[in-house]
Amino acid sequence: MLRALALVVMAWLAGGACKQQADAPAQSDVPAMPVMPVMPAAEAKRGQDACRAYVEKVCACAKTVPAMVEACGLARALPEAIEVSLSVAASEDSTRRDVVQANDSVRKVVKECIEETAKLPGAGCAP
């Protein structure tokens, strides 16, 4: 009797498992990947403005503080790095991963510009 009850329970569980598999959505029912992540234009513009301002400040400082000449030269590449990353993110040939990494790169460059701007007064530059 106990074995019969166990068999009935096992059959019932197996039937439920089969039903769950049948109820699972077909591959075509699964929603497609979301559209490519887009960096808001306002965020991109703020980042570009922050890096251009940093370049202006560090290069102005380099005229009076000789130690900042190298920093000025290096800073000139930052706005261009943002432009390259934004163009990769906007390219139709870019994969979702490319877009995510390009947007991340933009944010890292902007972070660098902001942090380096904050360090300028400590290097002897006017705020």
BELUR-V100442 format. One record per helix or strand of 2 or more residues. SS is the DSSP state (~ for helix, > for strand). FROM is the first residue (numbers start at 0). TO is the last residue. Records with the same first field share a line. If there is no record, write none. Layout:
SS=FROM-TO  FROM-TO
This chain:
~=1-22  26-28  40-61  65-89  95-118  120-122
